[in-house]
Amino acid sequence: MIAMRGAIVTVVAGLLFAAGGAAAAPADTGSVAVLERAPESRLGIDSLGPNVLPCLVATYSFGDATVQVTYTTAAIPPFAAWPAAPCASPRVKSVPANTSGDGSEALPPVLSYGDSFGWHLFFAFPSGFRDANACLFVSRFVPRFEYFLSATDGDPLSSFPAVLQP
C-alpha cells in the first residue's frame, strides 16, 4: 500500500477544480463513469515509460471508452515542465507523448493531475478520445477522489469512486 505522507486534502480545492472544469464540458455530459476494475497495487506507471514507481491502478468505463486511472505519491520531477492540458485547471497537465519503452508503439493520450501535497493522478484515455471528454472525466474524478481521500484518513485504496455521475 502506498503511504500518504500525512497529507490533509481539502474538499475546497476539489470544488474549485470542478467549477473550473465545467467550461470544457462536451455535448455528452450525461455519461456516467463506472469503476470496472478496483484499484490494485503495482510497480510502474505505464504512461511514463520504463519505471518502477509504486502506484495504484484502476479502470473505469466512461461512455463507450475505457479509462485507466493511476495514483502515486512518488515524486514526478518533470511534472511542472509538462504542457498545460486543454482543461480549465492549471493542475492538469498533458503527459508528453511517450513510447512503450522499446520505441515501437506510442502510448494513448494521458493527462495528469498534480496535488499540492505531492500525489499525482494519471488518466490514460483511448486514442482519438476528445479533449473535452477527457477534461470532463478529470473534472468529475478529482473532487470525488479528494473527498474520499479526506474521508478515509488518506487511504488511497478506498478513495477511487465507484460511480461518477454528471
N, C-alpha and C positions, 0 to 999 in steps of 0.2 A: 504494500500500500504506500502511497505517496504522502509524505508529511506536508502539512500546510505552512510550516514555519510560523505558526501563531498568527496568521493573518486574520484580521477582522474585516469582513466585507460589508459594505453599506448598501442597503437597498436603494438609497437615494441615487447613487451613481447608476444603478441599473435602470431606474425610472427615467433619468435624464437621457441615458443611452436610447431607451425605447422611444422616447419622444422625438429624438433626433432622427431615428431610423425610419419614421413614418413617411418622410418625403420621398424615399426610394421605393415605395410600395408599388408592385406591378398590378396589372388588372386582376390577377388571380390571388386576391388577398384572402379568399375563403379556404385555402388549402390548410389542412391540419397536418402537423408533423407528428409521427408516432415512433416511439422507440422500438426498433426491430430487434436489436441485439444489445443486451445490457453491457455496461462498461466492463472491460476486462483489462487487467494489468499486463503490460508488455514492455519490452525494451525496443526503442527505435521509433522515431516519428517518421512515417512514410514520406511525407512531403518535404523532408529536409535531406533526402539522400541518405547515404550510409551513416548511421549513428547508433548509439546505444543509450539514448536518453530515456529515463523511466517515464512512462505515461499510462494513461487510461484511455481506451478507445471504445467508442460506442457507435452504433449505426442507426440512422433514422430513415423512415420513408417520408417523403415530402412531395405530395402530388404523385407524379409518376417517377420521381427521382429517388435515388438513394444517396444520403449524405453521411459521410464519416466525420465524427467529431472526436478530436483528441485533446486531452487535458494534460498539462505538465507543469511542474514547479521548477523544472530545470532552467537554468539561465540560457536565454536565447540572445546572445550579444548583438547579432545583426538586426534585430527587430526594429530598432529606432531608425535604421537606414533604409528599411524597406519602403516602397512607394505606398502612398495612401490608397486605400480601396475606394471604389466609387460609392461608398456608403457615407452616411451623414456623420458618423462618429470618427473623431481623429484617432481613436484607439484601435480601429480596424485597418489592417494593412494587407496588401496583396503580397503573398509569398512569391518571390521571384521564380520564374519558370525553372524547373529542375528536371533532372533525368532520373531514371530508375537506379542509377548508380553505375551501370555499365555504359551509359551514354546512348543506348539504343532506343529508348522509349520515353517520351515526355509524360510527366505525371499530370493528372487533371488539375483544373484551376483550384487554388487554395487561398482562403482568407484566414487571417489570424487576428485574434483579439488579445491584447496585452493588458493585464490588470496592473494597477499601481502597486499591488502587493507582491508582484513578481510572478504570478502564474499566467499561463497562456492557454488559449483555446485555438485549435486549428480546425478549419471547416473545409473538407475536401468535397467538391461538387463534381458531377459528371461533366465531361467535355460538352460544350455547347450550352451549358446552363446559363440563363440570363443573369446579368449582374444585379438587376432589380430583385429577382427572386432570391439570389444569394444574400443580398443585403437584408431582405425581409426575414429570411430564416435566422440570420445572425441577430437581427434586432429583436426577434422573439425569444431566441435561445438565451442570450447573455443575461437579461434581467431575471429570468426564471432560475438559471443556474446559480447566479449570485444570491438570490433569495434562499434557495435550498442549501447552498453552502453556508450561509449565515445561520440558518435554522438548524443545521446538523453539526454545529460547532466545528466547521471546517472539514467535514468528511466529504471529499470529492466523489467517492464511490456512490454515495447516496444523493448526490446533487444533480445528476442528469435527469431532467424532467421526462416523465413517461409520455406526455402529450403536450404539444404546443398548439394552442388554438389562437385564431385571429382575435 
